[in-house]
């Protein structure tokens, strides 16, 4: 836990954006465990909504299927920090353990690119992947949208925006998403300080991401506030017991269920926000990731039945 304290570092909300980005890029790989073996890693540049953007394609070692399921992955970092490099080890692990191709997206970050730039990039990345899936050795009928924290928020907003596409996602795989930027759920009161992610850090991220607080009500920023969630992809959603985002994650799972969406929610009661990137430092986080991978593999196995 000494490592988690970031000894000598100020809290993120007191950092400049540049320092916060450098901190995450240096800090996360220390927690993420050893590099899992994968078969291939290729960086590509694709057309985004407003610029060309990078994606990183991971393929599992020893893959024999002609067309693999693919996970379109959006990294966390509060819409402000995070990068393909910082999340390389988690993406390798996901690829190796799920047997899926992983396509990690280098979406635009705030404050240089405010809301809804990240969402627009996500939609562009999904439609590029859907269109080019077969040429990439990917099954267009088995596209999963996934992410952690802010990346999970992006993924689930994307799932709603493309639900009427000819080839919508088949699953959502969401790790502790932020679903309401009002920042006023009960877990903000009980877990808003002292558990790594703080209310102050969320306010810092929100301030950089949104153009104004009026956008809190926009369902592309706060997916819990969407009027209609019917018809989105089946969802696996995971929350952490000591996380200010815990209650809104559960509330979102309840909304999805009420809308008729097959939803499986699991709370890892002993863990904190960000545990998916802590597999190498916290044994309970490693076990949780193994459970989450098993859940995804189970749901994928049901698709062809």
Secondary structure as UniProt FT lines:
FT   TURN            2..8
FT   HELIX           12..14
FT   HELIX           17..31
FT   STRAND          40..47
FT   STRAND          52..59
FT   TURN            61..62
FT   STRAND          68..74
FT   TURN            78..80
FT   TURN            84..87
FT   HELIX           88..98
FT   STRAND          101..105
FT   TURN            110..112
FT   TURN            115..116
FT   HELIX           117..132
FT   HELIX           134..136
FT   STRAND          138..148
FT   HELIX           150..161
FT   TURN            162..164
FT   TURN            166..167
FT   STRAND          171..175
FT   TURN            181..182
FT   HELIX           186..191
FT   HELIX           199..209
FT   HELIX           213..217
FT   TURN            219..221
FT   HELIX           223..225
FT   TURN            230..231
FT   STRAND          234..242
FT   TURN            244..245
FT   HELIX           246..258
FT   TURN            259..260
FT   STRAND          263..272
FT   TURN            273..274
FT   HELIX           275..277
FT   TURN            279..281
FT   HELIX           283..303
//
